[in-house]
Amino acid sequence: MVSKERAGAGSAEEPTDQLALRRTNLTRTLRHIRTNGPRSRAAIAAATGLHKATVSSLVDELLTRRLVREIGAEHSGGAGRPGRGIALSPDVGAIGIEINVDYLAVHGADLTGRTVIEKRVSFDAMHRDVERCLEDLTEAARRSVAELVRRGVTPVGLTVAVPGLVDVARGVVVLAPNLGWRDVPVATRLAHGLAPGLWIGVDNDANLAALAEYTWGVAAGTDDLVYLTGEVGVGGGVIVNGRLLRGADGFSGEVGHLPVEPGGAPCGCGRVGCWETKVGLAQLVRKATPDAAYGLKDGPIPDPQERIAEISHRLQRGDEAATEAVEEVGRWLGHGGAILVNLFNPRVIVLGGYFAELADHLIPSAQANLARLAVASTAARCNFVASHLGFTAAARGGAGVVVERMIEDPTAVALGTRPQPDHAQRPLLLAGP
């Protein structure tokens, strides 16, 4: 239980345990407001068990850090003067950016969860070297920061989502086969190109998308779920008992490289017969639209949603190649899904990316094959469901990670900084790990 003793002002002379106690109480207060909505100081004190004087001091600091704001009087129904409501502030925010084989996606949000920026643009990573990709990524980050500031929100941090193995602690992409990246220090490179003081993180795209689904998605609050990206590459984010499963080195979730077909097609990772060679977007495009496939002179339609729209159009026309290709992907989704069910026993498998766009065509055969192959299929009750977060799920999850950092340590957000509507704006400080 958090002590009810009055916390100090957070000066440098305070003992470490007092600073830690105050930080804990700031987090407790902020999390209570996020979970329960606007509350008066008295209501916060009653709910958290902290003294009213302590809560008043904590709220004053959160107001100074611009993490909360005062709103209209809250009437409790009892006698006495109504208290001013304390609510999360829309003045600070976060950015998530996903870089993938064929698009860049951006999601910017404020602390209240309001979406401030959401966009996705075509991006040909396969025909850019690492340096060019990082330059374009940095420019996208600069523009996103500037746009958030123009809308009156000071960005505190930014998370980059990458389809590959990521050393999260160092912000290094260890391996991203479909991008052709190996040992790329993304966080350091972006830090050199952005305003000082902006916290920068890097994480796997499927992990971030899984966090977004768990928080805001179709299966929000489901403590055991698997999220599958539906891109050129296929990744998986696994939530077990309400927590993201990272593994010993943080490299879990590379489900697209499950070996499902010995002697099968070569994969971008250098192996053969990986699951993504059967269900990845590149495979579907080759089979469903062989006249506009990867590897041809003109290449596929640049934007993934446009490719899916073309495939959907062919399905509506009864195109035989498109119909067979989608049915085959559905069967292989069920095949790999059964492996995941046998390993993790999730309640749902959430289909993201292009899988979600074609869910009505994919889920029937995927569910049937999962039921046939999963050992505990009748008892496990696991279903495929389609995400509604679209191709920006990973970016949304990236912004959510920054927000969670603010909640976990409000003292890392600098005092009293106001946004300036220009590129020279200095974002609020959020300390690194």
One Martini backbone bead per residue (centre of mass of N, CA, C, O) as a GRO file, in nm:
protein
  433
    1MET     BB    1   0.097   0.035   0.021
    2VAL     BB    2   0.065   0.359   0.000
    3SER     BB    3   0.165   0.611   0.159
    4LYS     BB    4   0.011   0.885   0.358
    5GLU     BB    5   0.237   1.053   0.349
    6ARG     BB    6   0.362   1.342   0.277
    7ALA     BB    7   0.474   1.464  -0.004
    8GLY     BB    8   0.704   1.624  -0.155
    9ALA     BB    9   0.847   1.850  -0.406
   10GLY     BB   10   1.106   1.712  -0.554
   11SER     BB   11   1.382   1.763  -0.464
   12ALA     BB   12   1.725   1.701  -0.477
   13GLU     BB   13   1.740   1.650  -0.147
   14GLU     BB   14   1.583   1.412  -0.156
   15PRO     BB   15   1.534   1.112  -0.097
   16THR     BB   16   1.497   0.846  -0.294
   17ASP     BB   17   1.239   0.727  -0.158
   18GLN     BB   18   1.075   0.991  -0.191
   19LEU     BB   19   1.086   1.009  -0.496
   20ALA     BB   20   0.957   0.733  -0.548
   21LEU     BB   21   0.695   0.789  -0.399
   22ARG     BB   22   0.603   1.027  -0.570
   23ARG     BB   23   0.602   0.882  -0.839
   24THR     BB   24   0.393   0.671  -0.757
   25ASN     BB   25   0.164   0.878  -0.688
   26LEU     BB   26   0.147   1.009  -0.964
   27THR     BB   27   0.071   0.753  -1.114
   28ARG     BB   28  -0.180   0.681  -0.951
   29THR     BB   29  -0.336   0.938  -1.019
   30LEU     BB   30  -0.324   0.924  -1.330
   31ARG     BB   31  -0.449   0.641  -1.361
   32HIS     BB   32  -0.717   0.703  -1.226
   33ILE     BB   33  -0.809   0.913  -1.432
   34ARG     BB   34  -0.794   0.734  -1.684
   35THR     BB   35  -0.998   0.512  -1.578
   36ASN     BB   36  -1.239   0.725  -1.443
   37GLY     BB   37  -1.195   1.007  -1.497
   38PRO     BB   38  -1.302   1.282  -1.386
   39ARG     BB   39  -1.180   1.434  -1.074
   40SER     BB   40  -1.163   1.522  -0.773
   41ARG     BB   41  -0.954   1.550  -0.519
   42ALA     BB   42  -1.134   1.407  -0.312
   43ALA     BB   43  -1.195   1.155  -0.488
   44ILE     BB   44  -0.904   1.063  -0.519
   45ALA     BB   45  -0.842   1.026  -0.221
   46ALA     BB   46  -1.065   0.816  -0.162
   47ALA     BB   47  -0.968   0.600  -0.381
   48THR     BB   48  -0.641   0.589  -0.300
   49GLY     BB   49  -0.573   0.677   0.020
   50LEU     BB   50  -0.491   0.962   0.013
   51HIS     BB   51  -0.425   1.253   0.109
   52LYS     BB   52  -0.546   1.556   0.032
   53ALA     BB   53  -0.274   1.708   0.040
   54THR     BB   54  -0.126   1.516  -0.145
   55VAL     BB   55  -0.311   1.542  -0.391
   56SER     BB   56  -0.278   1.844  -0.428
   57SER     BB   57   0.027   1.830  -0.487
   58LEU     BB   58   0.015   1.635  -0.726
   59VAL     BB   59  -0.174   1.800  -0.908
   60ASP     BB   60   0.005   2.049  -0.929
   61GLU     BB   61   0.230   1.901  -1.081
   62LEU     BB   62   0.060   1.797  -1.321
   63LEU     BB   63  -0.016   2.080  -1.413
   64THR     BB   64   0.275   2.180  -1.467
   65ARG     BB   65   0.321   1.930  -1.675
   66ARG     BB   66   0.049   1.907  -1.848
   67LEU     BB   67  -0.125   1.625  -1.773
   68VAL     BB   68  -0.342   1.816  -1.654
   69ARG     BB   69  -0.679   1.948  -1.593
   70GLU     BB   70  -0.921   2.184  -1.537
   71ILE     BB   71  -1.265   2.162  -1.476
   72GLY     BB   72  -1.559   2.164  -1.405
   73ALA     BB   73  -1.755   2.128  -1.159
   74GLU     BB   74  -1.798   1.879  -0.909
   75HIS     BB   75  -2.086   1.698  -0.813
   76SER     BB   76  -2.147   1.483  -0.531
   77GLY     BB   77  -2.435   1.553  -0.353
   78GLY     BB   78  -2.328   1.712  -0.130
   79ALA     BB   79  -2.217   1.912   0.085
   80GLY     BB   80  -2.075   2.187  -0.031
   81ARG     BB   81  -1.816   2.257  -0.226
   82PRO     BB   82  -1.741   2.205  -0.533
   83GLY     BB   83  -1.516   2.039  -0.726
   84ARG     BB   84  -1.266   2.031  -0.937
   85GLY     BB   85  -1.196   1.881  -1.218
   86ILE     BB   86  -0.969   1.614  -1.314
   87ALA     BB   87  -0.797   1.590  -1.625
   88LEU     BB   88  -0.675   1.505  -1.897
   89SER     BB   89  -0.443   1.626  -2.125
   90PRO     BB   90  -0.417   1.774  -2.466
   91ASP     BB   91  -0.110   1.905  -2.467
   92VAL     BB   92  -0.002   1.613  -2.483
   93GLY     BB   93   0.201   1.367  -2.676
   94ALA     BB   94   0.218   1.115  -2.947
   95ILE     BB   95   0.422   0.897  -3.166
   96GLY     BB   96   0.368   0.678  -3.449
   97ILE     BB   97   0.590   0.480  -3.670
   98GLU     BB   98   0.563   0.296  -3.971
   99ILE     BB   99   0.787   0.074  -4.138
  100ASN     BB  100   0.754  -0.066  -4.458
  101VAL     BB  101   0.778  -0.199  -4.760
  102ASP     BB  102   0.499  -0.007  -4.877
  103TYR     BB  103   0.487   0.184  -4.606
  104LEU     BB  104   0.376   0.472  -4.419
  105ALA     BB  105   0.283   0.523  -4.074
  106VAL     BB  106   0.073   0.756  -3.877
  107HIS     BB  107   0.035   0.830  -3.516
  108GLY     BB  108  -0.138   1.086  -3.335
  109ALA     BB  109  -0.162   1.165  -2.980
  110ASP     BB  110  -0.308   1.232  -2.692
  111LEU     BB  111  -0.353   1.168  -2.357
  112THR     BB  112  -0.671   1.106  -2.404
  113GLY     BB  113  -0.669   0.949  -2.710
  114ARG     BB  114  -0.674   1.146  -2.927
  115THR     BB  115  -0.679   1.182  -3.261
  116VAL     BB  116  -0.459   1.390  -3.461
  117ILE     BB  117  -0.299   1.172  -3.636
  118GLU     BB  118  -0.370   0.998  -3.961
  119LYS     BB  119  -0.147   0.819  -4.182
  120ARG     BB  120  -0.080   0.690  -4.524
  121VAL     BB  121   0.201   0.594  -4.734
  122SER     BB  122   0.370   0.525  -4.991
  123PHE     BB  123   0.659   0.283  -4.979
  124ASP     BB  124   0.979   0.190  -5.128
  125ALA     BB  125   1.200  -0.004  -4.960
  126MET     BB  126   1.327  -0.209  -5.172
  127HIS     BB  127   1.448   0.065  -5.345
  128ARG     BB  128   1.603   0.128  -5.072
  129ASP     BB  129   1.831   0.211  -4.876
  130VAL     BB  130   1.900   0.262  -4.555
  131GLU     BB  131   1.966   0.563  -4.569
  132ARG     BB  132   1.712   0.652  -4.721
  133CYS     BB  133   1.508   0.546  -4.516
  134LEU     BB  134   1.609   0.720  -4.275
  135GLU     BB  135   1.559   0.991  -4.406
  136ASP     BB  136   1.253   0.953  -4.451
  137LEU     BB  137   1.184   0.892  -4.156
  138THR     BB  138   1.284   1.159  -4.038
  139GLU     BB  139   1.098   1.342  -4.203
  140ALA     BB  140   0.834   1.222  -4.099
  141ALA     BB  141   0.888   1.299  -3.805
  142ARG     BB  142   0.913   1.602  -3.836
  143ARG     BB  143   0.628   1.650  -3.955
  144SER     BB  144   0.472   1.529  -3.717
  145VAL     BB  145   0.568   1.719  -3.499
  146ALA     BB  146   0.476   1.982  -3.639
  147GLU     BB  147   0.173   1.905  -3.658
  148LEU     BB  148   0.118   1.870  -3.360
  149VAL     BB  149   0.195   2.159  -3.280
  150ARG     BB  150  -0.011   2.307  -3.463
  151ARG     BB  151  -0.243   2.152  -3.276
  152GLY     BB  152  -0.139   2.197  -2.963
  153VAL     BB  153   0.080   1.954  -2.935
  154THR     BB  154   0.321   1.808  -2.728
  155PRO     BB  155   0.575   1.608  -2.793
  156VAL     BB  156   0.740   1.341  -2.608
  157GLY     BB  157   0.729   1.095  -2.822
  158LEU     BB  158   0.869   0.812  -3.024
  159THR     BB  159   0.765   0.526  -3.224
  160VAL     BB  160   0.914   0.263  -3.405
  161ALA     BB  161   0.796   0.044  -3.653
  162VAL     BB  162   0.926  -0.291  -3.727
  163PRO     BB  163   0.977  -0.572  -3.949
  164GLY     BB  164   1.140  -0.728  -3.683
  165LEU     BB  165   1.424  -0.750  -3.508
  166VAL     BB  166   1.442  -0.597  -3.173
  167ASP     BB  167   1.640  -0.387  -2.975
  168VAL     BB  168   1.486  -0.202  -2.750
  169ALA     BB  169   1.704  -0.084  -2.556
  170ARG     BB  170   1.880   0.032  -2.822
  171GLY     BB  171   1.725   0.079  -3.098
  172VAL     BB  172   1.776  -0.195  -3.273
  173VAL     BB  173   1.789  -0.349  -3.584
  174VAL     BB  174   1.883  -0.667  -3.633
  175LEU     BB  175   1.631  -0.785  -3.825
  176ALA     BB  176   1.494  -0.711  -4.169
  177PRO     BB  177   1.437  -0.891  -4.436
  178ASN     BB  178   1.229  -0.712  -4.616
  179LEU     BB  179   1.435  -0.454  -4.591
  180GLY     BB  180   1.750  -0.530  -4.552
  181TRP     BB  181   1.816  -0.531  -4.241
  182ARG     BB  182   2.121  -0.485  -4.025
  183ASP     BB  183   2.213  -0.335  -3.758
  184VAL     BB  184   2.012  -0.074  -3.700
  185PRO     BB  185   2.035   0.255  -3.545
  186VAL     BB  186   1.752   0.415  -3.529
  187ALA     BB  187   1.745   0.596  -3.275
  188THR     BB  188   2.013   0.745  -3.325
  189ARG     BB  189   1.949   0.859  -3.606
  190LEU     BB  190   1.696   1.022  -3.524
  191ALA     BB  191   1.824   1.198  -3.301
  192HIS     BB  192   2.004   1.363  -3.509
  193GLY     BB  193   1.724   1.476  -3.672
  194LEU     BB  194   1.607   1.580  -3.401
  195ALA     BB  195   1.493   1.721  -3.146
  196PRO     BB  196   1.578   1.767  -2.844
  197GLY     BB  197   1.410   1.549  -2.597
  198LEU     BB  198   1.308   1.319  -2.776
  199TRP     BB  199   1.175   1.029  -2.736
  200ILE     BB  200   1.313   0.712  -2.868
  201GLY     BB  201   1.164   0.425  -3.015
  202VAL     BB  202   1.184   0.062  -3.078
  203ASP     BB  203   0.974  -0.184  -3.255
  204ASN     BB  204   0.773  -0.427  -3.321
  205ASP     BB  205   0.492  -0.427  -3.509
  206ALA     BB  206   0.326  -0.662  -3.380
  207ASN     BB  207   0.350  -0.577  -3.088
  208LEU     BB  208   0.215  -0.299  -3.119
  209ALA     BB  209  -0.051  -0.404  -3.241
  210ALA     BB  210  -0.128  -0.580  -3.001
  211LEU     BB  211  -0.153  -0.346  -2.801
  212ALA     BB  212  -0.374  -0.199  -2.956
  213GLU     BB  213  -0.583  -0.426  -2.946
  214TYR     BB  214  -0.592  -0.454  -2.634
  215THR     BB  215  -0.692  -0.149  -2.599
  216TRP     BB  216  -0.889  -0.079  -2.889
  217GLY     BB  217  -0.998  -0.327  -3.012
  218VAL     BB  218  -1.198  -0.599  -3.084
  219ALA     BB  219  -1.020  -0.746  -2.825
  220ALA     BB  220  -1.046  -0.575  -2.587
  221GLY     BB  221  -0.924  -0.727  -2.285
  222THR     BB  222  -0.797  -0.979  -2.397
  223ASP     BB  223  -0.560  -1.177  -2.231
  224ASP     BB  224  -0.567  -1.389  -2.490
  225LEU     BB  225  -0.369  -1.314  -2.777
  226VAL     BB  226  -0.336  -1.291  -3.139
  227TYR     BB  227  -0.146  -1.103  -3.370
  228LEU     BB  228  -0.173  -1.051  -3.729
  229THR     BB  229  -0.003  -0.964  -3.980
  230GLY     BB  230  -0.079  -0.827  -4.326
  231GLU     BB  231   0.187  -0.858  -4.523
  232VAL     BB  232   0.456  -0.937  -4.680
  233GLY     BB  233   0.498  -0.984  -4.396
  234VAL     BB  234   0.475  -1.201  -4.099
  235GLY     BB  235   0.345  -1.128  -3.780
  236GLY     BB  236   0.347  -1.164  -3.407
  237GLY     BB  237   0.138  -1.087  -3.132
  238VAL     BB  238   0.159  -1.179  -2.779
  239ILE     BB  239  -0.098  -1.229  -2.537
  240VAL     BB  240  -0.041  -1.308  -2.186
  241ASN     BB  241  -0.219  -1.234  -1.930
  242GLY     BB  242  -0.200  -0.917  -2.033
  243ARG     BB  243   0.089  -0.973  -2.171
  244LEU     BB  244   0.365  -0.923  -2.344
  245LEU     BB  245   0.546  -1.144  -2.543
  246ARG     BB  246   0.912  -1.155  -2.579
  247GLY     BB  247   1.128  -1.304  -2.438
  248ALA     BB  248   1.457  -1.333  -2.359
  249ASP     BB  249   1.543  -1.120  -2.623
  250GLY     BB  250   1.275  -0.994  -2.770
  251PHE     BB  251   1.204  -1.214  -3.037
  252SER     BB  252   0.923  -1.262  -3.042
  253GLY     BB  253   0.676  -1.324  -3.314
  254GLU     BB  254   0.811  -1.487  -3.570
  255VAL     BB  255   0.568  -1.651  -3.730
  256GLY     BB  256   0.642  -1.625  -4.039
  257HIS     BB  257   0.896  -1.849  -3.966
  258LEU     BB  258   0.740  -2.087  -3.974
  259PRO     BB  259   0.778  -2.419  -4.056
  260VAL     BB  260   0.542  -2.561  -4.311
  261GLU     BB  261   0.740  -2.635  -4.582
  262PRO     BB  262   0.936  -2.854  -4.680
  263GLY     BB  263   1.087  -2.734  -4.966
  264GLY     BB  264   0.994  -2.467  -5.019
  265ALA     BB  265   0.986  -2.152  -5.051
  266PRO     BB  266   1.165  -1.884  -5.048
  267CYS     BB  267   1.281  -1.657  -4.805
  268GLY     BB  268   1.389  -1.352  -4.683
  269CYS     BB  269   1.558  -1.506  -4.442
  270GLY     BB  270   1.689  -1.776  -4.612
  271ARG     BB  271   1.468  -1.971  -4.607
  272VAL     BB  272   1.225  -2.238  -4.617
  273GLY     BB  273   0.878  -2.268  -4.576
  274CYS     BB  274   0.745  -2.029  -4.469
  275TRP     BB  275   0.450  -1.894  -4.380
  276GLU     BB  276   0.477  -1.625  -4.556
  277THR     BB  277   0.492  -1.790  -4.834
  278LYS     BB  278   0.163  -1.851  -4.799
  279VAL     BB  279   0.033  -1.552  -4.659
  280GLY     BB  280   0.155  -1.332  -4.789
  281LEU     BB  281   0.107  -1.071  -5.000
  282ALA     BB  282   0.297  -1.160  -5.227
  283GLN     BB  283   0.162  -1.435  -5.275
  284LEU     BB  284  -0.121  -1.334  -5.341
  285VAL     BB  285  -0.049  -1.154  -5.582
  286ARG     BB  286   0.074  -1.374  -5.762
  287LYS     BB  287  -0.194  -1.550  -5.769
  288ALA     BB  288  -0.430  -1.329  -5.818
  289THR     BB  289  -0.213  -1.115  -5.987
  290PRO     BB  290   0.004  -1.209  -6.223
  291ASP     BB  291   0.001  -0.928  -6.395
  292ALA     BB  292   0.081  -0.775  -6.086
  293ALA     BB  293   0.361  -0.864  -5.970
  294TYR     BB  294   0.621  -0.938  -5.817
  295GLY     BB  295   0.911  -0.882  -6.032
  296LEU     BB  296   0.800  -0.709  -6.230
  297LYS     BB  297   0.842  -0.434  -6.407
  298ASP     BB  298   0.584  -0.279  -6.279
  299GLY     BB  299   0.460  -0.420  -6.066
  300PRO     BB  300   0.270  -0.351  -5.822
  301ILE     BB  301   0.055  -0.195  -5.666
  302PRO     BB  302   0.168   0.025  -5.442
  303ASP     BB  303  -0.084   0.000  -5.264
  304PRO     BB  304  -0.221  -0.231  -5.055
  305GLN     BB  305  -0.523  -0.142  -5.073
  306GLU     BB  306  -0.532  -0.149  -5.383
  307ARG     BB  307  -0.470  -0.446  -5.414
  308ILE     BB  308  -0.716  -0.546  -5.253
  309ALA     BB  309  -0.926  -0.410  -5.430
  310GLU     BB  310  -0.855  -0.575  -5.682
  311ILE     BB  311  -0.910  -0.853  -5.562
  312SER     BB  312  -1.205  -0.798  -5.483
  313HIS     BB  313  -1.299  -0.743  -5.770
  314ARG     BB  314  -1.230  -1.031  -5.873
  315LEU     BB  315  -1.413  -1.182  -5.679
  316GLN     BB  316  -1.682  -1.053  -5.778
  317ARG     BB  317  -1.628  -1.174  -6.079
  318GLY     BB  318  -1.510  -1.476  -6.038
  319ASP     BB  319  -1.217  -1.514  -6.026
  320GLU     BB  320  -1.030  -1.795  -6.019
  321ALA     BB  321  -0.748  -1.713  -5.916
  322ALA     BB  322  -0.842  -1.543  -5.675
  323THR     BB  323  -1.012  -1.755  -5.531
  324GLU     BB  324  -0.788  -1.970  -5.492
  325ALA     BB  325  -0.584  -1.790  -5.341
  326VAL     BB  326  -0.762  -1.720  -5.094
  327GLU     BB  327  -0.823  -2.009  -5.004
  328GLU     BB  328  -0.528  -2.088  -4.955
  329VAL     BB  329  -0.466  -1.879  -4.740
  330GLY     BB  330  -0.681  -1.974  -4.541
  331ARG     BB  331  -0.566  -2.254  -4.490
  332TRP     BB  332  -0.284  -2.152  -4.388
  333LEU     BB  333  -0.393  -1.994  -4.153
  334GLY     BB  334  -0.504  -2.242  -4.005
  335HIS     BB  335  -0.240  -2.393  -3.982
  336GLY     BB  336  -0.080  -2.178  -3.817
  337GLY     BB  337  -0.299  -2.128  -3.601
  338ALA     BB  338  -0.278  -2.411  -3.472
  339ILE     BB  339   0.003  -2.374  -3.361
  340LEU     BB  340  -0.067  -2.133  -3.176
  341VAL     BB  341  -0.283  -2.278  -3.011
  342ASN     BB  342  -0.096  -2.505  -2.904
  343LEU     BB  343   0.100  -2.298  -2.757
  344PHE     BB  344  -0.112  -2.047  -2.626
  345ASN     BB  345  -0.420  -2.048  -2.595
  346PRO     BB  346  -0.607  -1.852  -2.736
  347ARG     BB  347  -0.908  -1.680  -2.784
  348VAL     BB  348  -0.776  -1.500  -3.019
  349ILE     BB  349  -0.730  -1.417  -3.372
  350VAL     BB  350  -0.598  -1.132  -3.508
  351LEU     BB  351  -0.661  -0.970  -3.812
  352GLY     BB  352  -0.444  -0.789  -4.008
  353GLY     BB  353  -0.440  -0.592  -4.256
  354TYR     BB  354  -0.521  -0.776  -4.526
  355PHE     BB  355  -0.680  -0.984  -4.369
  356ALA     BB  356  -0.910  -0.789  -4.286
  357GLU     BB  357  -1.004  -0.710  -4.577
  358LEU     BB  358  -1.049  -1.050  -4.633
  359ALA     BB  359  -1.209  -1.200  -4.404
  360ASP     BB  360  -1.468  -1.317  -4.540
  361HIS     BB  361  -1.279  -1.515  -4.719
  362LEU     BB  362  -1.077  -1.643  -4.492
  363ILE     BB  363  -1.216  -1.752  -4.227
  364PRO     BB  364  -1.367  -2.013  -4.301
  365SER     BB  365  -1.109  -2.182  -4.380
  366ALA     BB  366  -0.939  -2.117  -4.130
  367GLN     BB  367  -1.133  -2.232  -3.912
  368ALA     BB  368  -1.151  -2.518  -4.024
  369ASN     BB  369  -0.845  -2.587  -4.006
  370LEU     BB  370  -0.810  -2.534  -3.708
  371ALA     BB  371  -1.015  -2.747  -3.608
  372ARG     BB  372  -0.854  -2.988  -3.740
  373LEU     BB  373  -0.548  -2.922  -3.602
  374ALA     BB  374  -0.627  -2.862  -3.326
  375VAL     BB  375  -0.616  -3.033  -3.041
  376ALA     BB  376  -0.824  -2.816  -2.869
  377SER     BB  377  -1.064  -2.705  -3.045
  378THR     BB  378  -1.330  -2.753  -2.872
  379ALA     BB  379  -1.211  -2.627  -2.595
  380ALA     BB  380  -1.063  -2.349  -2.675
  381ARG     BB  381  -1.227  -2.134  -2.840
  382CYS     BB  382  -1.094  -2.025  -3.112
  383ASN     BB  383  -1.097  -1.714  -3.299
  384PHE     BB  384  -1.134  -1.541  -3.579
  385VAL     BB  385  -1.060  -1.188  -3.624
  386ALA     BB  386  -1.118  -0.860  -3.732
  387SER     BB  387  -0.966  -0.584  -3.769
  388HIS     BB  388  -1.024  -0.205  -3.731
  389LEU     BB  389  -0.726  -0.052  -3.749
  390GLY     BB  390  -0.558  -0.133  -3.972
  391PHE     BB  391  -0.245  -0.010  -4.103
  392THR     BB  392  -0.214   0.167  -3.806
  393ALA     BB  393  -0.169  -0.015  -3.553
  394ALA     BB  394   0.136   0.013  -3.489
  395ALA     BB  395   0.138   0.320  -3.459
  396ARG     BB  396  -0.064   0.329  -3.228
  397GLY     BB  397   0.108   0.156  -3.036
  398GLY     BB  398   0.349   0.350  -3.029
  399ALA     BB  399   0.200   0.584  -2.893
  400GLY     BB  400   0.109   0.417  -2.643
  401VAL     BB  401   0.391   0.376  -2.522
  402VAL     BB  402   0.444   0.672  -2.454
  403VAL     BB  403   0.202   0.714  -2.270
  404GLU     BB  404   0.286   0.498  -2.063
  405ARG     BB  405   0.544   0.645  -1.978
  406MET     BB  406   0.403   0.889  -1.859
  407ILE     BB  407   0.245   0.733  -1.645
  408GLU     BB  408   0.493   0.587  -1.505
  409ASP     BB  409   0.667   0.887  -1.545
  410PRO     BB  410   0.590   1.209  -1.490
  411THR     BB  411   0.885   1.331  -1.416
  412ALA     BB  412   0.993   1.314  -1.726
  413VAL     BB  413   0.823   1.563  -1.761
  414ALA     BB  414   0.853   1.869  -1.821
  415LEU     BB  415   0.823   2.183  -1.699
  416GLY     BB  416   0.610   2.419  -1.857
  417THR     BB  417   0.599   2.352  -2.153
  418ARG     BB  418   0.542   2.505  -2.467
  419PRO     BB  419   0.422   2.514  -2.769
  420GLN     BB  420   0.578   2.558  -3.095
  421PRO     BB  421   0.496   2.662  -3.437
  422ASP     BB  422   0.782   2.495  -3.515
  423HIS     BB  423   1.082   2.330  -3.594
  424ALA     BB  424   1.222   2.443  -3.316
  425GLN     BB  425   1.075   2.282  -3.135
  426ARG     BB  426   1.088   2.171  -2.793
  427PRO     BB  427   1.037   1.896  -2.657
  428LEU     BB  428   0.951   1.712  -2.422
  429LEU     BB  429   1.088   1.535  -2.166
  430LEU     BB  430   1.187   1.184  -2.202
  431ALA     BB  431   1.331   0.950  -2.058
  432GLY     BB  432   1.515   0.698  -2.080
  433PRO     BB  433   1.587   0.371  -1.975
   0.00000   0.00000   0.00000
